[in-house]
């Protein structure tokens, strides 16, 4: 069988943790932040772990981890 290609968009946006969970940057932090309150901006700082349903789809796009 030939090697499977990884989706280039997925390898730019997601990383795997040591336990195999999918980690991603949080949406809603790029522009129009003046309309969001400080609590929203603070809570979306850093990265989040994706839910299991989304992680299953993401992992199918990166076959070799």
Rosetta blueprint (number, residue, H / E / L):
1 X L
2 X L
3 X L
4 X L
5 X L
6 X L
7 X L
8 X H
9 X H
10 X H
11 X H
12 X H
13 X H
14 X E
15 X E
16 X E
17 X L
18 X L
19 X L
20 X L
21 X L
22 X E
23 X E
24 X E
25 X E
26 X L
27 X L
28 X L
29 X L
30 X L
31 X L
32 X L
33 X H
34 X H
35 X H
36 X L
37 X L
38 X H
39 X H
40 X H
41 X H
42 X H
43 X H
44 X L
45 X L
46 X L
47 X E
48 X E
49 X E
50 X L
51 X L
52 X H
53 X H
54 X H
55 X H
56 X H
57 X H
58 X H
59 X H
60 X H
61 X H
62 X L
63 X L
64 X L
65 X L
